[in-house]
Amino acid sequence: MCVKCSGEGGSKRKPPASEHQILNVLQQDLLAATERSKAATAAFDAVANEIPSALPRPDGTQRIHNASRKVTVARMEMLRAHHRLSDFLNAGIVPEDMRRSG
């Protein structure tokens, strides 16, 4: 899954009705992204701490690469959530997916 697609979450939610609700949603998104990043980092650390392991070298190397990719995606999601919140707080920019239509 690419960073853009993973950040969209796949679920459609109704746009928030007020600035307070927008702020709350953006803060919750950042908290959730931060938790995913922490979990991915912990998983990476667990894999890295198993080295040297009884696994054949290619399998061990692939596990490290996979865990590293998950950390990268989670950190990109966290950065995106941080930017969305920062843009809203500093410039009043409401993310496109949270704007009310019509």
TAHUUR-V839350 format. One record per residue. N is the residue number from 1. RES is the residue in one letter. PHI is phi as a letter, one per 40 degrees, with the letter a starting at -180 (999 if undefined). NEAR is the number of other C-alpha atoms within 12 Angstrom. Layout:
BEGIN
<<N RES PHI NEAR> <N RES PHI NEAR>>
END
This chain:
BEGIN
<<1 M 999 15> <2 C c 15> <3 V c 21> <4 K c 16> <5 C c 13> <6 S c 22> <7 G c 27> <8 E c 21> <9 G g 17> <10 G g 11> <11 S b 10> <12 K c 9> <13 R b 14> <14 K c 15> <15 P c 21> <16 P c 21> <17 A c 17> <18 S b 15> <19 E c 21> <20 H c 15> <21 Q c 18> <22 I c 29> <23 L d 29> <24 N c 19> <25 V c 27> <26 L c 32> <27 Q c 23> <28 Q c 19> <29 D c 26> <30 L c 28> <31 L c 21> <32 A c 24> <33 A c 30> <34 T c 25> <35 E c 20> <36 R c 27> <37 S c 28> <38 K c 22> <39 A c 21> <40 A c 28> <41 T c 25> <42 A c 19> <43 A c 24> <44 F c 28> <45 D c 19> <46 A c 17> <47 V c 24> <48 A c 21> <49 N c 14> <50 E c 17> <51 I c 18> <52 P c 14> <53 S b 17> <54 A c 10> <55 L c 15> <56 P d 12> <57 R d 14> <58 P d 12> <59 D c 16> <60 G c 21> <61 T c 20> <62 Q c 17> <63 R c 25> <64 I c 28> <65 H c 18> <66 N c 20> <67 A c 25> <68 S c 24> <69 R c 22> <70 K c 28> <71 V c 28> <72 T c 25> <73 V c 29> <74 A c 34> <75 R c 28> <76 M c 26> <77 E c 34> <78 M c 31> <79 L c 26> <80 R c 27> <81 A c 34> <82 H c 27> <83 H c 23> <84 R c 30> <85 L c 29> <86 S c 20> <87 D c 20> <88 F c 25> <89 L c 20> <90 N c 13> <91 A b 12> <92 G g 15> <93 I c 20> <94 V c 28> <95 P d 27> <96 E d 15> <97 D c 22> <98 M b 26> <99 R c 18> <100 R c 16> <101 S c 10> <102 G g 4>>
END
